[in-house]
Amino acid sequence: MGEDDPHVHVEVKVVRGQAAVRTMLAATFGLAGDLPSTVTTGCGLRVPYAMTSPRPDRVTCLACREHARSEHLRFADEIERLGALPGTSLTPAVARRAAERHRALAEEFSGSQG
């Protein structure tokens, strides 16, 4: 684990991160599990959870930024495909808006750091 690593990373599962799953479970069932103390990142390191963020303006690790960008683009494509399936509860319009949001996030991750 990079204890001297000053960078902020993204979880390897940036789109379906543990914090998002925890929030969904808490909202749905009133259950909240503990977050792990360390997580695997998009660049392959294991770092303290506190050194990760899903927000593009906070992530300083370039490899993690690229990983998050590609994951958000992949997820946007997946959402659009789901919206086009017959019988799905996800309408094409809702799927398109969600995909646009993830593509915008991907663009933010590819942007320059300031």
Secondary structure, DSSP 8 states (H G I E B T S, - for coil): --TT----B-BTTSTT-HHHHHHHHHHHHS------SEEEBTTS-EEEGGGB-S-TTT---HHHHHHHHHHHHHHHHHHHHHHHSTT-SS-HHHHHHHHHHHHHHHHHHHS---
